[in-house]
Amino acid sequence: MKKIYLLILLFYSFFISNGLTEMKFVTKNISGSSFYVDFDSIKKKSGYLYYWALTDYSETKSSGTNSIKGFYQLDCDLMRYKFMSDHAYTGNMGTGKITVNNTPDIEWNYNSPGSAGLYVNQIVCDY
């Protein structure tokens, strides 16, 4: 019986982590890259928001990356964020081969005023 529960848990975890949740378009930046958020993933814990997002690049990066899925920790009071996990993909919209799988940030990051990243964070904070 424990094996069945474990298999169900692994099956569920696989599909949730592989994008069966719905990413919703939020904005584009001036270079044409698109930014998406999984609004159903937003959770609040200890004063921070946590959520999944996807950046779909308009042009392939020199590393071969076309998109990135990231799990973020967001501090809405100071409008700063950390990557908890991010995965770079060779295909658009989080498809293809994973080329980079980064570890969580130690330091906080800040988006530039007027940037698409700042706009996405404001939308998540207001959700």
Helices and strands as residue ranges (DSSP letters): H 2-17, E 24-28, E 34-45, E 48-56, E 67-75, E 80-89, G 92-94, E 98-102, H 116-126
